């Protein structure tokens, strides 16, 4: 495969934009929140551009952009309640994810590191029967903090008994890339997702894939 001459011993995945396409449900939930504040909806793509740094940051951005005023923490609680009811209305796996994870899990340990709240992360993985593939799953509201803080990545590496330098972080956002760099892990950017690429681009030795199947092929 060619990740600096040898294969990774652990793969850690982002969730939204990497394993699942959750754009429509996130956008619908954000616009439902704005409707509660009697504000007009935002374009779906405007909302999606705000995703990636945790639910509270998303809510704060949606309220500011949508012209809603009020306590952000109260709005966050309302948003999480709304999203809980819309979690799997339209969200679906990216092509090749289910079969690809099964193939990868037979070769090496896998984990999930996301800024999505833990309860929604666990529900999504269980809904799609993916939770059985992972040795560890860390959401964005745990004591380990949110990406790009590398604490969650380090924790998953310890759980798997793997040196973090031999872990590969796969994600569709600059947040994932920055997390891996801070941890000293390897990077694979999921170009098929909906996140924002690193402003300065990828560095030498950092991989990029256009589909989940392409990632599986590289590993195998």
C-alpha positions as CSV (number, residue, x, y, z in Angstrom):
1,X,0.0,0.0,0.0
2,X,2.9,2.4,0.7
3,X,2.2,4.2,3.9
4,X,5.8,5.1,4.6
5,X,6.9,1.6,3.6
6,X,4.6,-0.5,5.8
7,X,0.9,-1.0,6.5
8,X,-0.9,0.5,9.5
9,X,-1.7,-1.7,12.5
10,X,-4.9,0.3,13.5
11,X,-7.4,2.3,11.5
12,X,-9.5,5.0,13.2
13,X,-12.4,6.4,11.3
14,X,-14.3,9.6,11.5
15,X,-18.1,9.1,11.3
16,X,-20.0,11.8,9.4
17,X,-18.7,12.2,5.9
18,X,-16.5,9.1,6.2
19,X,-18.7,6.2,7.1
20,X,-22.2,7.7,6.9
21,X,-23.7,10.5,4.7
22,X,-25.7,12.4,7.3
23,X,-26.0,15.7,5.5
24,X,-29.8,15.8,5.0
25,X,-30.7,14.9,8.6
26,X,-28.2,17.4,10.0
27,X,-29.5,20.2,7.8
28,X,-33.1,19.4,8.5
29,X,-32.5,19.4,12.2
30,X,-30.7,22.7,12.1
31,X,-33.5,24.3,10.1
32,X,-36.1,22.8,12.5
33,X,-34.2,24.6,15.2
34,X,-34.3,27.9,13.3
35,X,-38.0,27.4,12.8
36,X,-38.4,27.2,16.6
37,X,-36.8,30.7,16.7
38,X,-39.1,31.9,13.9
39,X,-36.2,32.2,11.5
40,X,-36.2,31.2,7.8
41,X,-34.2,28.0,6.8
42,X,-30.7,28.0,5.6
43,X,-29.6,26.3,2.5
44,X,-28.5,22.7,3.2
45,X,-25.0,23.4,1.9
46,X,-24.6,26.4,4.2
47,X,-25.4,24.2,7.2
48,X,-23.1,21.3,6.1
49,X,-20.2,23.7,5.8
50,X,-20.6,24.3,9.5
51,X,-20.3,20.6,10.5
52,X,-17.2,19.0,11.9
53,X,-16.3,20.7,15.2
54,X,-19.0,19.4,17.5
55,X,-22.7,20.0,18.0
56,X,-22.3,23.1,20.1
57,X,-20.2,24.8,17.5
58,X,-22.7,23.8,14.8
59,X,-25.6,25.2,16.8
60,X,-23.8,28.5,17.5
61,X,-22.9,28.9,13.8
62,X,-26.5,28.1,12.7
63,X,-28.0,30.6,15.1
64,X,-25.6,33.4,14.2
65,X,-26.0,32.8,10.4
66,X,-29.7,32.3,10.7
67,X,-30.2,35.5,12.8
68,X,-31.5,33.6,15.9
69,X,-30.9,35.0,19.3
70,X,-30.9,33.1,22.6
71,X,-28.8,31.0,24.9
72,X,-26.6,28.7,22.9
73,X,-26.7,25.9,25.5
74,X,-30.5,25.9,25.5
75,X,-30.5,25.9,21.8
76,X,-28.0,23.0,21.8
77,X,-30.3,20.9,24.1
78,X,-33.2,21.6,21.7
79,X,-31.1,20.7,18.6
80,X,-30.0,17.4,20.1
81,X,-33.6,16.5,20.9
82,X,-34.6,17.4,17.4
83,X,-31.7,15.5,15.8
84,X,-32.4,12.5,18.0
85,X,-35.8,12.2,16.2
86,X,-34.3,12.6,12.8
87,X,-31.1,10.6,13.2
88,X,-31.8,8.0,10.6
89,X,-34.5,9.5,8.5
90,X,-32.2,9.9,5.5
91,X,-28.7,9.1,6.8
92,X,-27.1,6.2,4.9
93,X,-23.8,4.4,4.6
94,X,-21.4,5.4,1.9
95,X,-21.1,2.7,-0.8
96,X,-18.9,-0.2,0.2
97,X,-18.7,0.7,3.9
98,X,-20.4,-2.4,5.4
99,X,-18.5,-4.9,3.3
100,X,-15.3,-2.9,3.5
101,X,-15.3,-2.7,7.3
102,X,-16.0,-6.5,7.5
103,X,-12.9,-7.1,5.3
104,X,-10.7,-4.7,7.2
105,X,-11.8,-5.9,10.6
106,X,-10.6,-9.4,9.7
107,X,-7.1,-8.0,9.2
108,X,-6.6,-5.4,12.0
109,X,-8.3,-3.5,14.8
110,X,-10.6,-0.6,13.9
111,X,-12.0,2.4,15.9
112,X,-14.2,5.4,15.5
113,X,-13.3,8.9,16.6
114,X,-16.0,11.6,16.0
115,X,-17.1,14.9,17.3
116,X,-20.7,13.7,17.2
117,X,-22.2,13.2,20.6
118,X,-21.6,9.7,22.0
119,X,-25.3,8.7,22.2
120,X,-26.0,9.6,18.6
121,X,-22.7,7.9,17.5
122,X,-23.6,4.7,19.3
123,X,-27.2,4.7,17.9
124,X,-26.0,5.2,14.4
125,X,-23.4,2.4,14.5
126,X,-25.9,0.1,16.1
127,X,-28.6,1.0,13.5
128,X,-26.3,0.1,10.6
129,X,-24.9,-3.0,12.5
130,X,-21.4,-1.5,12.4
131,X,-20.6,-1.4,16.1
132,X,-19.4,-5.1,16.0
133,X,-16.4,-4.0,13.9
134,X,-14.8,-1.6,16.3
135,X,-12.6,-2.1,19.4
136,X,-13.3,1.4,20.6
137,X,-15.7,4.3,19.8
138,X,-15.3,7.8,21.1
139,X,-17.7,10.6,20.6
140,X,-17.2,14.3,20.9
141,X,-18.7,14.9,24.3
142,X,-16.5,12.6,26.4
143,X,-13.9,13.6,28.9
144,X,-11.3,13.2,26.2
145,X,-12.5,16.3,24.4
146,X,-13.1,16.9,20.8
147,X,-10.9,16.7,17.7
148,X,-8.5,18.2,16.8
149,X,-7.4,17.4,20.4
150,X,-5.5,14.1,19.9
151,X,-6.4,12.6,23.3
152,X,-9.1,10.4,21.8
153,X,-6.8,9.1,19.1
154,X,-4.2,8.3,21.7
155,X,-6.8,6.5,23.8
156,X,-7.9,4.3,20.9
157,X,-4.4,3.4,20.1
158,X,-3.8,2.4,23.7
159,X,-7.0,0.3,23.7
160,X,-5.8,-1.5,20.6
161,X,-2.2,-2.0,22.0
162,X,-0.8,-0.2,19.0
163,X,1.8,2.6,18.9
164,X,0.0,5.7,17.7
165,X,2.6,6.2,14.9
166,X,1.3,3.0,13.4
167,X,-2.4,4.2,13.5
168,X,-4.1,5.6,10.4
169,X,-6.8,8.3,10.8
170,X,-9.3,8.3,8.0
171,X,-11.6,11.3,7.8
172,X,-13.1,13.9,5.4
173,X,-12.2,17.1,7.2
174,X,-9.2,19.2,8.1
175,X,-10.2,18.4,11.7
176,X,-9.3,14.8,11.2
177,X,-6.1,15.6,9.4
178,X,-5.0,18.0,12.2
179,X,-5.9,15.4,14.8
180,X,-3.7,12.8,13.2
181,X,-0.8,15.2,12.8
182,X,-1.0,16.3,16.4
183,X,-1.0,12.7,17.5
184,X,1.8,11.6,15.3
185,X,-0.5,9.2,13.4
186,X,-0.8,8.7,9.7
187,X,-3.4,10.4,7.5
188,X,-5.9,9.3,4.9
189,X,-8.2,12.0,3.6
190,X,-11.7,10.8,2.5
191,X,-12.2,12.9,-0.6
192,X,-15.7,11.6,-1.1
193,X,-17.1,13.2,2.1
194,X,-18.5,16.6,2.8
195,X,-15.9,18.1,5.1
196,X,-13.5,20.9,4.4
197,X,-10.0,19.9,3.2
198,X,-6.9,21.2,5.1
199,X,-6.3,24.8,4.0
200,X,-2.7,24.0,3.0
201,X,-3.5,20.7,1.4
202,X,-2.0,17.3,2.3
203,X,1.7,16.7,3.1
204,X,4.0,14.2,1.5
205,X,3.1,10.7,2.8
206,X,-0.5,11.6,3.5
207,X,-3.0,9.5,1.5
208,X,-6.2,10.5,-0.2
209,X,-9.0,8.3,-1.4
210,X,-12.0,9.0,-3.6
211,X,-14.2,6.2,-2.3
212,X,-14.3,3.8,0.7
213,X,-13.6,0.9,-1.7
214,X,-10.4,2.6,-2.7
215,X,-9.3,2.7,1.0
216,X,-10.0,-1.0,1.4
217,X,-8.0,-1.8,-1.8
218,X,-5.0,0.2,-0.5
219,X,-5.0,-1.7,2.8
220,X,-5.4,-5.0,1.1
